[in-house]
Amino acid sequence: MSSADLRTELPLLALLALLWGSSYLFIKVAVAEIPPATLIALRVLGAAIFLMLVMGARSERLPRDPHTWRMLLVQAIFNSIGAWTVLAWGQQYVGAGLASVLNSTSPIFVFLITACVTRHEALSGRKLTGAILGLLGVALIVGMDVLRGLGDQVAGQIACLFGAALYAGAAIYGKGFGHISAAATATGTMIWASVVLVPVALLLDRPWTLTPGPAALTAAAILSILCTGVALLVYFRLVRTLGSMGVASQSYLRAGIGVILSLVFLGEMVTLPVAAGLCAAILGVALINWPAERTAAS
């Protein structure tokens, strides 16, 4: 990819990190009045409806062949059904800081899976350096003290790592949808997620008995439309343009987004380790996405 193309795609990568990074804020607001299973079901169902409207406005159609729908089910398991389930379970036993570090390892999983199994895109020492540097940046941002708990709750930590591995699988498997549009891919995955998760919410929570207030409903709507629907449109575009490693690198930016939101809304101060972590995370993303021709020319 040329540097001219990156001037378009990197802002979209930052937007994706913003949308997914801010989702934790809206989840916190909504889950105070909406049970988790129902909230996730609302998230995917609302996103599916929104994405179908987008496809209708673009005069696009969903795929009709069974093979593509089986692929979309696998993609839904990778990037929503499976990943969200194991992460939610793991975070019951792992602190938020350590969970965020473990959840940010998906670029490293992408690198390892690509190098050892799929070999679907070119890798380099520069990309591996970027992946390691970005992970170090996340650890600095959330605080190195969180790593002291590493190994205490092994099952929960493995679950968080497995969730990151599923996200890596989503970034790699998503490369296989070149025959349909990004909107169709996003819509199909959310339809499958709704088929699986809505019945679970109906059985567990009896949502028709709930009476959430305006704040919770607004947060759920933003989570569904912006943090899921719009985010997936951006995500599946970036899978095609930046590749698996590139799109996975947004996990490093999400921690920085949290810091920026704290600065803007909570007036918190940035410490030296956090500032160093932000720089490391941004540099890691830059190394992962740096145009190959520049490296060759230097």
C-alpha positions as CSV (number, residue, x, y, z in Angstrom):
1,M,0.0,0.0,0.0
2,S,1.3,3.5,-0.9
3,S,1.8,6.3,1.5
4,A,-1.0,8.2,-0.3
5,D,-3.4,5.3,0.4
6,L,-2.3,5.3,4.1
7,R,-3.4,8.9,4.4
8,T,-6.9,7.6,4.0
9,E,-6.7,4.3,5.7
10,L,-4.8,5.3,8.9
11,P,-7.5,7.9,9.9
12,L,-10.0,5.1,9.4
13,L,-7.9,2.8,11.7
14,A,-8.0,5.6,14.3
15,L,-11.7,5.9,13.9
16,L,-12.2,2.2,14.4
17,A,-10.1,2.3,17.6
18,L,-12.2,5.3,18.8
19,L,-15.5,3.4,18.1
20,W,-14.4,0.2,19.8
21,G,-12.4,2.0,22.5
22,S,-15.4,4.1,23.5
23,S,-17.7,1.0,23.5
24,Y,-16.5,0.2,27.1
25,L,-18.0,3.6,28.3
26,F,-21.4,2.9,26.7
27,I,-21.4,-0.7,28.0
28,K,-20.8,0.6,31.5
29,V,-23.7,3.0,31.2
30,A,-26.1,0.6,29.6
31,V,-25.3,-2.5,31.7
32,A,-26.3,-0.7,34.9
33,E,-30.0,-1.2,33.8
34,I,-29.8,-3.8,31.0
35,P,-28.4,-7.3,31.8
36,P,-25.3,-8.3,29.8
37,A,-26.9,-11.0,27.7
38,T,-29.8,-8.7,26.6
39,L,-27.3,-5.8,26.0
40,I,-25.2,-7.9,23.7
41,A,-28.3,-9.2,21.9
42,L,-29.6,-5.6,21.4
43,R,-26.1,-4.6,20.2
44,V,-26.0,-7.2,17.4
45,L,-29.7,-7.1,16.5
46,G,-29.6,-3.3,16.2
47,A,-26.4,-3.4,14.2
48,A,-27.9,-6.0,11.9
49,I,-30.9,-3.8,11.2
50,F,-28.7,-0.7,10.7
51,L,-26.5,-2.6,8.3
52,M,-29.4,-3.9,6.3
53,L,-30.7,-0.3,5.9
54,V,-27.2,0.7,4.7
55,M,-27.2,-2.1,2.2
56,G,-30.7,-1.1,1.0
57,A,-29.6,2.5,0.6
58,R,-26.6,1.3,-1.5
59,S,-28.8,-1.2,-3.5
60,E,-26.6,-4.0,-2.4
61,R,-27.8,-7.6,-1.7
62,L,-26.8,-10.2,0.8
63,P,-25.2,-13.4,-0.6
64,R,-27.5,-16.3,-1.5
65,D,-25.1,-19.2,-1.6
66,P,-24.9,-21.5,1.4
67,H,-21.1,-21.6,1.3
68,T,-20.8,-17.9,1.9
69,W,-23.3,-18.1,4.8
70,R,-21.3,-20.8,6.4
71,M,-18.2,-18.6,6.1
72,L,-20.2,-15.7,7.7
73,L,-21.1,-18.0,10.6
74,V,-17.4,-18.8,11.2
75,Q,-16.6,-15.1,11.0
76,A,-19.4,-14.3,13.5
77,I,-18.0,-16.8,15.9
78,F,-14.5,-15.3,15.6
79,N,-15.4,-11.6,16.0
80,S,-18.5,-11.6,18.1
81,I,-20.2,-14.7,19.4
82,G,-17.1,-16.6,20.6
83,A,-14.8,-13.7,21.3
84,W,-17.3,-11.7,23.4
85,T,-18.4,-14.8,25.3
86,V,-14.9,-15.9,26.4
87,L,-13.8,-12.4,27.2
88,A,-16.9,-11.7,29.3
89,W,-16.2,-14.9,31.2
90,G,-12.5,-14.2,31.6
91,Q,-13.0,-10.7,32.9
92,Q,-15.0,-12.0,35.8
93,Y,-11.7,-13.3,37.2
94,V,-9.1,-10.8,35.7
95,G,-8.8,-7.1,36.5
96,A,-9.6,-4.6,33.9
97,G,-6.0,-3.4,33.4
98,L,-4.6,-6.9,32.9
99,A,-7.5,-7.9,30.7
100,S,-6.9,-5.0,28.4
101,V,-3.2,-6.0,28.1
102,L,-4.1,-9.6,27.4
103,N,-6.8,-8.5,25.0
104,S,-4.3,-6.4,23.1
105,T,-2.2,-9.4,22.0
106,S,-4.2,-10.0,18.8
107,P,-1.5,-8.5,16.5
108,I,1.0,-11.0,17.9
109,F,-1.4,-13.9,17.4
110,V,-2.0,-12.6,13.8
111,F,1.8,-12.6,13.3
112,L,2.2,-16.1,14.7
113,I,-0.7,-17.7,12.8
114,T,0.3,-16.0,9.6
115,A,3.9,-17.1,9.9
116,C,3.2,-20.7,11.0
117,V,-0.1,-21.6,9.3
118,T,-1.8,-19.3,6.7
119,R,1.1,-17.3,5.2
120,H,-1.6,-15.2,3.5
121,E,0.4,-11.9,3.6
122,A,4.0,-10.8,3.8
123,L,5.6,-10.5,7.2
124,S,8.8,-8.9,8.4
125,G,10.9,-8.2,11.4
126,R,9.6,-4.7,11.3
127,K,6.0,-5.9,11.8
128,L,7.0,-8.1,14.6
129,T,8.9,-5.3,16.3
130,G,5.8,-3.1,15.9
131,A,3.6,-5.8,17.4
132,I,5.9,-6.1,20.5
133,L,6.4,-2.4,20.8
134,G,2.6,-1.7,20.7
135,L,2.0,-4.3,23.4
136,L,4.6,-2.7,25.6
137,G,2.9,0.6,25.0
138,V,-0.5,-0.8,26.2
139,A,1.2,-2.2,29.3
140,L,2.7,1.2,30.1
141,I,-0.6,3.0,29.5
142,V,-2.6,0.8,31.8
143,G,0.3,0.5,34.3
144,M,3.0,-2.1,34.6
145,D,1.6,-3.0,38.1
146,V,-1.3,-4.9,36.5
147,L,1.2,-7.5,35.3
148,R,1.9,-8.5,38.9
149,G,-1.3,-10.5,38.8
150,L,-0.1,-12.5,35.8
151,G,-0.5,-16.2,36.6
152,D,-2.8,-15.8,39.6
153,Q,-6.1,-16.5,37.8
154,V,-4.8,-18.7,35.1
155,A,-8.2,-19.8,33.6
156,G,-9.5,-16.3,33.4
157,Q,-6.2,-15.0,31.8
158,I,-6.2,-17.9,29.3
159,A,-9.8,-16.9,28.4
160,C,-8.7,-13.3,27.7
161,L,-5.8,-14.6,25.6
162,F,-8.2,-16.9,23.7
163,G,-10.5,-14.0,23.0
164,A,-7.6,-12.1,21.5
165,A,-6.7,-15.2,19.5
166,L,-10.3,-15.3,18.2
167,Y,-10.0,-11.6,17.2
168,A,-6.8,-12.5,15.3
169,G,-8.7,-15.3,13.6
170,A,-11.4,-12.8,12.6
171,A,-8.7,-10.5,11.0
172,I,-7.2,-13.4,9.1
173,Y,-10.5,-15.2,8.1
174,G,-12.0,-11.9,7.1
175,K,-9.6,-11.8,4.1
176,G,-11.6,-14.5,2.5
177,F,-14.6,-12.3,1.8
178,G,-13.3,-10.6,-1.3
179,H,-16.2,-11.9,-3.3
180,I,-18.8,-9.8,-1.4
181,S,-18.8,-6.2,-0.2
182,A,-17.6,-5.1,3.2
183,A,-21.2,-4.1,4.0
184,A,-22.5,-7.6,3.1
185,T,-19.8,-9.2,5.2
186,A,-20.6,-7.0,8.2
187,T,-24.4,-7.5,7.8
188,G,-24.1,-11.3,7.5
189,T,-22.0,-11.7,10.6
190,M,-24.4,-9.6,12.6
191,I,-27.4,-11.6,11.3
192,W,-25.7,-14.8,12.5
193,A,-24.8,-13.2,15.9
194,S,-28.4,-12.2,16.3
195,V,-29.7,-15.6,15.4
196,V,-27.5,-17.1,18.2
197,L,-27.6,-14.4,20.9
198,V,-31.2,-13.1,20.8
199,P,-32.7,-16.5,21.9
200,V,-30.1,-16.7,24.6
201,A,-31.1,-13.3,26.0
202,L,-34.8,-14.2,25.8
203,L,-34.2,-17.3,27.8
204,L,-31.9,-15.8,30.4
205,D,-33.2,-12.3,31.0
206,R,-36.9,-12.2,29.9
207,P,-36.2,-8.7,28.5
208,W,-39.8,-7.8,28.1
209,T,-39.9,-7.4,31.8
210,L,-37.1,-4.8,31.9
211,T,-37.7,-1.0,32.1
212,P,-34.4,0.7,31.3
213,G,-34.2,4.5,31.5
214,P,-33.4,6.9,28.6
215,A,-29.6,7.0,29.5
216,A,-29.3,3.2,29.2
217,L,-31.3,3.0,26.1
218,T,-29.3,5.8,24.4
219,A,-26.0,4.1,25.4
220,A,-27.3,0.8,24.0
221,A,-28.3,2.5,20.7
222,I,-24.9,4.2,20.3
223,L,-23.2,0.9,21.1
224,S,-25.3,-0.9,18.5
225,I,-25.2,1.6,15.6
226,L,-21.9,3.4,16.0
227,C,-19.7,1.1,18.0
228,T,-20.8,-2.1,16.1
229,G,-22.6,-1.2,12.8
230,V,-20.4,1.6,11.6
231,A,-17.3,0.0,13.2
232,L,-17.8,-3.2,11.3
233,L,-18.1,-1.3,8.0
234,V,-14.8,0.3,8.7
235,Y,-13.3,-3.0,10.0
236,F,-14.1,-5.1,6.9
237,R,-12.8,-2.3,4.6
238,L,-9.5,-2.2,6.5
239,V,-9.1,-6.0,6.4
240,R,-8.9,-5.6,2.7
241,T,-6.7,-2.5,2.6
242,L,-4.4,-2.7,5.6
243,G,-4.4,-6.5,5.9
244,S,-4.8,-8.7,8.9
245,M,-1.8,-7.3,10.9
246,G,-2.8,-3.7,10.0
247,V,-6.4,-4.0,11.1
248,A,-5.4,-5.9,14.3
249,S,-3.1,-3.1,15.3
250,Q,-6.0,-0.9,16.3
251,S,-6.1,-2.9,19.6
252,Y,-3.0,-0.9,20.6
253,L,-4.8,2.4,19.8
254,R,-7.8,1.5,21.9
255,A,-5.8,1.9,25.1
256,G,-4.7,5.4,24.0
257,I,-8.3,6.3,23.2
258,G,-9.2,5.5,26.8
259,V,-6.5,7.9,28.0
260,I,-7.7,10.6,25.7
261,L,-11.3,10.2,26.8
262,S,-10.2,10.4,30.4
263,L,-8.4,13.7,29.6
264,V,-11.3,15.2,27.8
265,F,-14.2,14.1,30.1
266,L,-12.5,13.5,33.5
267,G,-9.7,16.1,33.4
268,E,-7.1,13.5,34.3
269,M,-3.3,14.2,34.0
270,V,-1.0,12.2,31.7
271,T,1.9,10.7,33.6
272,L,5.3,10.1,32.0
273,P,4.8,6.3,31.8
274,V,1.4,6.8,30.1
275,A,2.9,9.4,27.7
276,A,5.7,6.9,26.8
277,G,3.1,4.2,26.4
278,L,1.1,6.3,24.0
279,C,4.2,7.0,21.9
280,A,5.2,3.3,21.9
281,A,1.6,2.2,20.9
282,I,1.5,4.8,18.0
283,L,5.0,3.8,16.9
284,G,4.1,0.1,17.0
285,V,1.0,0.8,14.8
286,A,3.2,2.8,12.4
287,L,5.8,0.0,12.1
288,I,3.1,-2.5,11.4
289,N,1.5,-0.4,8.7
290,W,4.6,1.3,7.2
291,P,4.6,1.0,3.3
292,A,6.9,-1.8,2.2
293,E,8.4,0.4,-0.6
294,R,9.7,2.9,2.0
295,T,11.4,0.2,3.9
296,A,13.0,-1.1,0.7
297,A,14.2,2.4,-0.2
298,S,15.7,3.3,3.2
